[in-house]
Amino acid sequence: MNMATKVETAVEESIDDVPLYEARRKIYPIAVHGTFRRIKWTLLIVTLGIYYLLPFVRWDRGPNAPSQAVLVDLANGRFYFFFIEIWPQEIYYVTGLLILAALVLFLMNAVAGRVWCGYLCPQTVWTDLFQAIERMVEGDPRQRREKLKNASRGQRAFEAAAKHFLWLMVAWWTGGAWVLYFADAPTLVWQLFTGTAPLVAYAWIGILTFTTYVLAGHMREQVCTYMCPWPRIQAALTDEYAFNVTYRYDRGEPRGSLKKTEALKREGLPAGDCVDCRQCVAACPTGVDIRLGAQLACVQCGLCIDACDTVMAKVGRPAGLIAYDTEMNVERRQQGLPPVTKVLRARTVLYAGLILLVGGIMVASLATRGSEGVAVIHDRNPLFVQLSDGAIRNAYTLRIVNKQPQPRRFAIAVDGVPEARLEIAGGISQAENGQPVVEVGPDQTYELRVLVSTHAKLPAEASLPVTFRITDVAGGETSSAPDHFKGP
């Protein structure tokens, strides 16, 4: 029986031993030091720093516009992201962002497995922070076990209260920071402090504080293992060339204690580098034994790599017993073949190409979109009327959009109807070159009803394609919208 078969047999036996329902085992991972731990700390600081501080970043958009760099203005139906302003009718940009996010996630998975889960997922980031607070207040698992035997009940109660207080403070600021993206941050902070903020703000802060505290402080790995759908989805998107945190059983087996493996080596018998210290298990935030192969609960965070490399250094053996590797390379080393790396393959090229395509379309659309727009709706009842002088008249509702932070005047014209006469219902006091003109306020929409009539003889089909066009009187920018002119 080769080594791969032995590992597969061990995995099957371990799965067979697991009941259909198992009570939760509380997991208290030890602190580790190394490359991946430093990467995780760096990403934690950067991502949380952006999340907490971004609402306070200012961006000058000129008069009559909010100065918050990132703002979801629900009251006015706007989303601001630095120099980009998204209107409700441009929701397709949000759809494009969601498609891009999904494609990036697929590409990350094809290259390096659940790297998102291990380093950037909000659940991972906040759980990491909560566990760091727990170790800072109560000590590592070994110290906690000693305190259960030796520390007074008062000391344990004080430390538990301090831990939960710090957890609640982090959760509270997490909920508060999220609310700041929906209103001017400095103003809302002052309102929250003085008790004058809207009730909905306090409600959402309470909800998000509770969910962060429960998910990151108490449920932890349960969210990743049982609640999150991504582990089940990504299993169908990976392949044998994707890099994953891997126990190199071709080098580590047969495992045993340090003394046992040294004795076997002296006798010339097979012995692996794994000394069965279980530090990889103790460091895992989800309690996974990576030596049993790929598992649903593994978030690919790399902390077991740091723990194993530390032990290997102490026992004088080379690092990399656990490392980011591919299933293909493990099999190739088992066969005595050199490892291969295939980052560029069909699925990664496809995902990268789709990302460039969708991203390019969005960038081009943003770069070429105008700062004005018009939409038209034809009256349905009646579709047309015949006036006493024999003219045919259709009525429409126009909605003109001004996306600039200053008021603008637009001339309205209609094309496609012979001898057309355009009027604005209710009359109008402005005109430019014989065309009616309306003024639209800064960053606003203006709705008006227009009447189009003609004495000309209509074609037999009694339906003409027409185009309504608006023109900025000062700048000359134009926008148009199509519709139809109906007749008998």
C-alpha positions as CSV (number, residue, x, y, z in Angstrom):
1,M,0.0,0.0,0.0
2,N,1.6,3.3,-1.1
3,M,1.6,6.4,1.1
4,A,-1.3,8.1,-0.8
5,T,-3.5,5.1,-0.2
6,K,-2.6,5.0,3.5
7,V,-3.6,8.7,3.9
8,E,-6.9,8.2,2.0
9,T,-7.6,5.2,4.3
10,A,-6.9,7.2,7.4
11,V,-9.2,10.0,6.1
12,E,-12.0,7.5,5.4
13,E,-11.6,5.9,8.9
14,S,-11.7,9.3,10.5
15,I,-14.9,10.3,8.6
16,D,-16.5,7.0,9.5
17,D,-15.8,7.7,13.2
18,V,-17.6,11.1,13.1
19,P,-21.3,10.8,14.2
20,L,-24.1,12.5,12.2
21,Y,-24.4,15.0,15.0
22,E,-21.5,16.1,17.2
23,A,-21.6,18.7,20.0
24,R,-19.4,21.7,19.4
25,R,-15.8,21.4,20.6
26,K,-14.6,24.8,21.8
27,I,-11.4,25.7,19.9
28,Y,-8.7,27.9,21.4
29,P,-5.9,28.2,18.8
30,I,-2.4,29.0,20.1
31,A,-0.5,32.1,19.0
32,V,2.0,31.4,16.2
33,H,4.7,33.5,14.6
34,G,5.9,33.4,11.0
35,T,5.4,34.6,7.5
36,F,1.7,33.9,7.2
37,R,0.9,35.2,10.6
38,R,2.6,38.5,9.6
39,I,0.6,38.6,6.3
40,K,-2.6,38.1,8.2
41,W,-1.7,40.9,10.7
42,T,-0.9,43.2,7.9
43,L,-4.1,42.5,6.0
44,L,-6.1,42.8,9.2
45,I,-4.7,46.2,10.0
46,V,-5.1,47.5,6.4
47,T,-8.6,46.2,5.8
48,L,-10.0,47.2,9.2
49,G,-8.2,50.6,8.9
50,I,-9.9,51.2,5.6
51,Y,-13.3,50.1,6.9
52,Y,-13.2,52.2,10.1
53,L,-11.6,55.4,8.6
54,L,-12.9,55.6,5.1
55,P,-16.2,57.3,6.0
56,F,-14.2,60.3,7.3
57,V,-12.2,60.8,4.1
58,R,-13.3,64.0,2.3
59,W,-13.7,64.6,-1.4
60,D,-14.5,68.0,-2.9
61,R,-17.3,67.7,-5.5
62,G,-18.0,71.4,-5.6
63,P,-21.1,73.3,-4.3
64,N,-24.4,71.5,-3.7
65,A,-22.8,68.1,-3.4
66,P,-21.7,66.0,-0.4
67,S,-18.1,66.1,0.6
68,Q,-17.8,62.5,1.9
69,A,-15.6,60.4,-0.4
70,V,-17.7,57.2,-0.1
71,L,-21.4,57.7,0.7
72,V,-24.6,55.8,0.1
73,D,-27.2,58.6,0.0
74,L,-30.4,56.7,0.2
75,A,-32.6,59.8,0.7
76,N,-31.5,61.2,-2.6
77,G,-30.9,57.9,-4.4
78,R,-27.2,58.4,-5.0
79,F,-24.0,56.4,-4.4
80,Y,-20.8,58.4,-4.3
81,F,-17.3,56.9,-4.6
82,F,-14.7,59.6,-4.8
83,F,-15.1,61.1,-8.3
84,I,-17.8,58.6,-9.4
85,E,-21.5,59.3,-8.8
86,I,-24.0,56.5,-9.4
87,W,-27.7,57.3,-10.0
88,P,-30.6,54.8,-9.4
89,Q,-31.0,54.2,-13.1
90,E,-27.3,53.3,-13.3
91,I,-27.8,50.3,-11.0
92,Y,-26.1,48.2,-13.7
93,Y,-22.8,49.5,-12.4
94,V,-23.5,47.8,-9.1
95,T,-24.4,44.6,-11.0
96,G,-21.1,44.9,-12.8
97,L,-19.2,45.2,-9.6
98,L,-20.9,42.1,-8.2
99,I,-20.0,40.2,-11.3
100,L,-16.4,41.4,-11.0
101,A,-16.3,40.4,-7.4
102,A,-17.5,36.9,-8.2
103,L,-15.0,36.5,-11.1
104,V,-12.1,37.7,-8.9
105,L,-13.2,35.2,-6.2
106,F,-13.3,32.4,-8.8
107,L,-9.8,33.4,-10.1
108,M,-8.4,33.5,-6.5
109,N,-9.8,30.0,-5.9
110,A,-8.4,28.6,-9.2
111,V,-4.9,29.9,-8.3
112,A,-4.7,29.5,-4.5
113,G,-7.8,27.8,-3.2
114,R,-9.7,29.5,-0.3
115,V,-7.2,32.3,0.0
116,W,-10.1,34.7,0.4
117,C,-11.4,32.8,3.4
118,G,-8.0,32.7,5.0
119,Y,-7.0,36.3,4.7
120,L,-9.8,38.7,3.6
121,C,-13.2,37.3,4.6
122,P,-14.8,39.7,7.2
123,Q,-15.6,36.7,9.4
124,T,-12.0,35.6,9.3
125,V,-10.7,39.1,10.0
126,W,-13.0,39.9,12.9
127,T,-12.6,36.4,14.4
128,D,-8.8,36.8,14.3
129,L,-9.1,40.1,16.1
130,F,-11.5,38.7,18.7
131,Q,-9.1,35.7,19.3
132,A,-6.2,38.1,19.7
133,I,-8.1,40.1,22.3
134,E,-8.9,36.8,24.1
135,R,-5.3,35.8,24.2
136,M,-4.2,39.3,25.4
137,V,-6.7,39.2,28.3
138,E,-6.8,35.6,29.3
139,G,-3.5,34.2,27.9
140,D,-2.9,31.4,25.6
141,P,-4.7,28.0,26.0
142,R,-2.0,26.6,28.3
143,Q,-2.3,29.6,30.6
144,R,-6.1,29.4,30.6
145,R,-5.9,25.7,31.7
146,E,-3.5,26.7,34.5
147,K,-5.8,29.5,35.6
148,L,-8.7,27.0,35.8
149,K,-6.7,25.2,38.5
150,N,-4.8,27.9,40.3
151,A,-6.4,31.4,39.7
152,S,-9.2,32.6,41.9
153,R,-12.7,32.8,40.8
154,G,-12.6,36.6,41.1
155,Q,-9.6,36.9,38.7
156,R,-11.3,34.6,36.2
157,A,-14.5,36.6,36.4
158,F,-12.6,39.9,36.0
159,E,-10.7,38.7,32.9
160,A,-13.9,37.3,31.3
161,A,-15.7,40.6,31.9
162,A,-12.8,42.5,30.4
163,K,-12.7,40.2,27.4
164,H,-16.4,40.5,26.6
165,F,-16.3,44.3,27.2
166,L,-13.5,44.7,24.6
167,W,-15.4,42.4,22.2
168,L,-18.5,44.5,22.6
169,M,-16.5,47.7,22.0
170,V,-15.0,46.3,18.8
171,A,-18.5,45.1,17.7
172,W,-20.1,48.4,18.6
173,W,-17.6,50.4,16.5
174,T,-18.0,47.9,13.7
175,G,-21.7,48.6,13.6
176,G,-21.2,52.3,14.0
177,A,-18.7,52.4,11.2
178,W,-21.1,50.7,8.8
179,V,-23.9,53.3,9.5
180,L,-21.4,56.1,8.8
181,Y,-21.4,55.1,5.1
182,F,-25.0,56.2,4.8
183,A,-24.8,59.7,6.2
184,D,-22.2,62.5,6.6
185,A,-19.8,60.7,9.1
186,P,-18.7,63.7,11.3
187,T,-22.2,65.0,11.6
188,L,-23.7,61.6,12.4
189,V,-21.0,60.9,15.0
190,W,-21.9,64.1,16.8
191,Q,-25.6,63.3,16.6
192,L,-25.0,59.8,18.0
193,F,-22.9,61.3,20.8
194,T,-25.6,63.9,21.7
195,G,-28.5,61.5,21.3
196,T,-30.0,63.4,18.4
197,A,-29.3,60.8,15.6
198,P,-32.3,59.2,13.8
199,L,-33.7,56.1,15.6
200,V,-32.9,53.9,12.6
201,A,-29.2,54.7,13.1
202,Y,-29.3,53.4,16.7
203,A,-31.3,50.4,15.6
204,W,-28.8,49.3,12.9
205,I,-25.8,49.9,15.2
206,G,-27.5,47.6,17.7
207,I,-28.2,44.9,15.2
208,L,-24.7,45.0,13.7
209,T,-23.1,45.1,17.1
210,F,-25.0,42.0,18.2
211,T,-24.2,40.0,15.0
212,T,-20.5,40.9,15.1
213,Y,-20.3,40.0,18.8
214,V,-22.0,36.7,18.3
215,L,-20.5,35.6,15.0
216,A,-16.8,36.6,15.7
217,G,-16.8,36.1,19.5
218,H,-18.9,32.9,20.0
219,M,-19.7,31.1,16.7
220,R,-16.3,31.6,15.1
221,E,-15.4,28.5,13.1
222,Q,-19.1,27.4,13.1
223,V,-19.8,30.1,10.6
224,C,-17.1,29.0,8.2
225,T,-17.9,25.3,8.6
226,Y,-21.7,25.2,8.6
227,M,-23.2,28.6,7.7
228,C,-21.0,29.8,4.8
229,P,-21.9,28.3,1.4
230,W,-18.5,29.1,-0.2
231,P,-16.6,26.0,1.0
232,R,-19.2,23.9,-0.8
233,I,-19.1,26.0,-4.0
234,Q,-15.3,26.3,-4.2
235,A,-14.9,22.5,-4.1
236,A,-16.5,22.4,-7.6
237,L,-14.3,25.2,-8.9
238,T,-10.9,23.9,-7.9
239,D,-8.6,21.4,-9.6
240,E,-5.4,19.5,-9.0
241,Y,-3.2,22.5,-10.1
242,A,-4.6,24.9,-7.5
243,F,-2.3,25.8,-4.6
244,N,-3.7,24.8,-1.2
245,V,-2.3,24.4,2.3
246,T,-1.1,20.9,2.0
247,Y,0.6,18.4,4.2
248,R,3.3,16.7,2.2
249,Y,2.6,13.2,3.2
250,D,5.3,12.0,0.7
251,R,7.8,13.5,3.1
252,G,6.1,13.4,6.4
253,E,5.0,9.7,6.6
254,P,5.3,7.5,8.4
255,R,5.1,9.9,11.3
256,G,6.2,9.4,14.9
257,S,7.8,11.0,17.8
258,L,11.2,12.6,17.4
259,K,13.0,9.8,19.2
260,K,11.2,7.1,17.3
261,T,11.8,8.6,13.9
262,E,15.5,9.3,14.7
263,A,15.9,5.6,15.8
264,L,14.2,4.4,12.6
265,K,16.5,6.5,10.5
266,R,19.6,5.2,12.2
267,E,18.4,1.7,11.4
268,G,17.8,2.6,7.8
269,L,14.1,2.1,8.1
270,P,11.5,4.5,6.5
271,A,10.7,7.5,8.7
272,G,9.0,10.7,7.9
273,D,9.7,14.2,9.1
274,C,6.4,14.7,11.0
275,V,7.2,14.3,14.7
276,D,3.4,14.1,15.6
277,C,3.6,17.2,17.8
278,R,0.1,18.3,16.7
279,Q,1.2,22.0,16.7
280,C,-0.5,22.3,13.3
281,V,-3.8,21.3,14.9
282,A,-3.3,23.6,18.0
283,A,-2.7,26.6,15.7
284,C,-5.7,26.0,13.4
285,P,-8.6,28.4,14.1
286,T,-11.1,25.8,13.0
287,G,-9.5,22.8,14.7
288,V,-8.6,21.0,11.5
289,D,-5.8,18.3,11.3
290,I,-4.3,19.2,7.9
291,R,-2.5,15.9,7.9
292,L,-5.8,14.2,7.0
293,G,-5.9,16.0,3.7
294,A,-8.3,18.7,2.3
295,Q,-11.3,19.3,4.5
296,L,-14.4,21.5,4.4
297,A,-13.5,23.4,7.6
298,C,-10.0,24.4,6.5
299,V,-9.9,28.1,5.6
300,Q,-6.4,27.9,4.1
301,C,-5.0,30.6,6.4
302,G,-1.5,29.2,6.5
303,L,-1.1,29.3,10.3
304,C,-0.4,25.6,10.4
305,I,2.5,26.2,8.1
306,D,4.0,28.7,10.5
307,A,3.5,26.3,13.4
308,C,5.1,23.4,11.6
309,D,8.0,25.4,10.3
310,T,8.8,26.6,13.9
311,V,8.9,23.0,15.0
312,M,11.0,21.9,12.1
313,A,13.5,24.6,12.8
314,K,13.7,23.4,16.4
315,V,14.3,19.7,15.5
316,G,16.8,20.6,12.7
317,R,14.7,19.5,9.8
318,P,13.9,21.6,6.7
319,A,10.8,23.8,6.6
320,G,7.9,23.2,4.2
321,L,6.5,19.9,5.6
322,I,3.2,21.8,5.4
323,A,3.1,24.4,2.6
324,Y,1.1,25.8,-0.2
325,D,1.2,23.1,-2.8
326,T,-0.9,21.3,-5.4
327,E,-2.3,17.9,-5.4
328,M,-0.5,17.2,-8.7
329,N,2.9,18.0,-7.2
330,V,2.3,15.8,-4.3
331,E,1.5,12.9,-6.6
332,R,4.5,13.7,-8.9
333,R,6.9,13.7,-6.0
334,Q,5.4,10.4,-4.9
335,Q,6.3,9.1,-8.4
336,G,9.8,10.6,-8.3
337,L,8.9,13.3,-10.8
338,P,9.8,17.0,-10.5
339,P,7.1,19.4,-9.4
340,V,5.3,21.6,-12.0
341,T,3.5,24.9,-11.7
342,K,0.6,25.7,-14.1
343,V,-0.9,29.0,-13.0
344,L,-1.9,29.8,-16.6
345,R,-4.4,27.2,-17.6
346,A,-7.9,27.2,-19.2
347,R,-9.9,28.3,-16.2
348,T,-7.5,31.0,-15.0
349,V,-7.2,32.5,-18.4
350,L,-11.0,32.4,-18.8
351,Y,-11.6,34.1,-15.5
352,A,-8.9,36.7,-16.1
353,G,-10.3,37.4,-19.6
354,L,-13.8,37.8,-18.2
355,I,-12.5,40.2,-15.5
356,L,-10.7,42.3,-18.1
357,L,-13.8,42.3,-20.4
358,V,-16.3,43.3,-17.7
359,G,-13.9,45.8,-16.1
360,G,-13.1,47.3,-19.5
361,I,-16.8,47.7,-20.4
362,M,-17.5,49.4,-17.0
363,V,-14.5,51.7,-17.4
364,A,-15.4,52.6,-20.9
365,S,-19.0,53.2,-19.9
366,L,-18.0,55.5,-17.0
367,A,-15.6,57.4,-19.2
368,T,-18.1,58.1,-21.9
369,R,-21.3,58.6,-20.0
370,G,-22.8,62.1,-20.1
371,S,-23.7,64.4,-17.2
372,E,-27.3,64.7,-18.4
373,G,-30.0,62.4,-19.5
374,V,-33.6,62.2,-20.6
375,A,-36.3,59.5,-20.3
376,V,-39.7,59.6,-22.0
377,I,-43.1,57.9,-21.3
378,H,-46.0,58.1,-23.7
379,D,-49.5,58.7,-22.3
380,R,-51.4,55.4,-22.5
381,N,-54.9,56.7,-22.2
382,P,-55.6,58.1,-24.7
383,L,-52.7,57.3,-27.1
384,F,-53.6,60.4,-29.1
385,V,-56.4,63.0,-29.5
386,Q,-57.6,64.8,-32.6
387,L,-58.1,68.5,-32.0
388,S,-60.9,70.6,-33.4
389,D,-58.7,72.1,-36.1
390,G,-57.8,68.6,-37.3
391,A,-54.4,68.3,-35.7
392,I,-53.2,65.0,-34.1
393,R,-51.7,65.4,-30.7
394,N,-49.7,63.0,-28.5
395,A,-48.8,63.6,-24.8
396,Y,-45.6,62.5,-23.2
397,T,-43.9,62.7,-19.8
398,L,-40.2,63.7,-19.9
399,R,-37.8,63.2,-17.0
400,I,-34.6,65.3,-17.5
401,V,-31.6,64.5,-15.4
402,N,-28.8,67.0,-14.5
403,K,-25.8,65.2,-13.0
404,Q,-23.7,68.3,-12.5
405,P,-23.5,70.2,-9.2
406,Q,-24.8,73.5,-10.7
407,P,-28.1,74.4,-12.3
408,R,-28.4,74.0,-16.1
409,R,-30.8,75.1,-18.8
410,F,-31.9,72.6,-21.4
411,A,-33.6,73.3,-24.8
412,I,-36.1,70.6,-25.8
413,A,-36.7,69.4,-29.3
414,V,-38.5,66.5,-31.1
415,D,-37.4,64.9,-34.3
416,G,-39.4,62.5,-36.6
417,V,-42.8,64.1,-36.8
418,P,-43.4,66.4,-39.8
419,E,-44.5,69.9,-39.0
420,A,-44.3,69.1,-35.3
421,R,-45.3,71.7,-32.7
422,L,-43.9,71.1,-29.2
423,E,-45.5,72.6,-26.2
424,I,-45.0,72.2,-22.5
425,A,-48.2,71.6,-20.5
426,G,-48.9,74.5,-18.3
427,G,-47.0,76.9,-20.4
428,I,-43.3,78.0,-20.2
429,S,-41.7,81.4,-19.9
430,Q,-38.3,80.6,-21.5
431,A,-37.4,79.9,-25.1
432,E,-34.2,79.5,-27.1
433,N,-34.2,79.7,-30.9
434,G,-37.9,78.8,-30.9
435,Q,-37.4,75.8,-28.6
436,P,-38.8,75.6,-25.1
437,V,-36.2,75.7,-22.4
438,V,-36.4,74.4,-18.8
439,E,-34.0,74.8,-15.9
440,V,-33.0,71.8,-13.9
441,G,-31.4,72.3,-10.5
442,P,-28.0,70.9,-9.5
443,D,-27.8,67.1,-9.2
444,Q,-31.5,66.8,-9.7
445,T,-34.2,65.5,-12.0
446,Y,-37.0,67.5,-13.5
447,E,-40.3,66.0,-14.7
448,L,-42.6,67.8,-17.2
449,R,-45.5,66.9,-19.5
450,V,-45.0,67.8,-23.2
451,L,-47.5,67.9,-26.0
452,V,-46.5,67.2,-29.6
453,S,-49.1,68.0,-32.4
454,T,-49.0,68.1,-36.2
455,H,-51.4,68.9,-39.1
456,A,-49.3,66.8,-41.5
457,K,-50.9,63.7,-43.0
458,L,-49.6,60.6,-41.2
459,P,-48.5,57.4,-43.0
460,A,-50.9,54.4,-43.2
461,E,-49.2,52.6,-40.2
462,A,-50.2,55.6,-38.1
463,S,-47.1,55.2,-35.9
464,L,-43.9,57.3,-36.3
465,P,-40.6,56.8,-34.5
466,V,-39.7,60.0,-32.8
467,T,-36.7,61.2,-30.8
468,F,-36.8,63.7,-28.0
469,R,-33.5,65.6,-27.6
470,I,-32.3,67.9,-24.9
471,T,-29.4,70.3,-25.4
472,D,-27.5,72.2,-22.7
473,V,-27.9,75.8,-23.7
474,A,-24.6,76.8,-22.2
475,G,-22.3,73.8,-22.9
476,G,-24.0,72.2,-25.9
477,E,-24.1,68.6,-24.5
478,T,-27.0,66.6,-25.7
479,S,-29.0,63.5,-24.8
480,S,-31.9,61.8,-26.5
481,A,-34.6,59.2,-25.9
482,P,-36.8,57.4,-28.5
483,D,-40.5,56.9,-28.5
484,H,-43.4,56.8,-31.0
485,F,-46.0,59.2,-32.3
486,K,-49.5,57.6,-32.6
487,G,-52.3,58.5,-34.9
488,P,-55.6,57.1,-36.3
